[in-house]
Amino acid sequence: MEIKVCIGSSCHLRGSYEVIEKLKQLIADNKLEGKVNLAASFCLGKCGTGVTVTCNGEFLDGVTPETVEGIFNERVLKAL
């Protein structure tokens, strides 16, 4: 599974670094290091919607450090 987090200017200002850190923690806590590839990506083209994340190519807009755990549980844990 591949997760990409936008680190473009707009997403950076909206907390993409914190989203990445939370995802790193969730991947480690669930021992998914070999199953989930987490990467930073420059602009994903959805600058007006908040931090943009893709999960296996599916766009998830407006992700925040507060909502990322629920998204991880729904999109990653259920898929694996």
Secondary structure, 3 states (H helix, E strand, C coil): CEEEEECCHHHHHCCHHHHHHHHHHHHHHCCCCCCCEEEEECCCCCHHHCEEEEECCEEEEEECCCCHHHHHHHHHHCCC
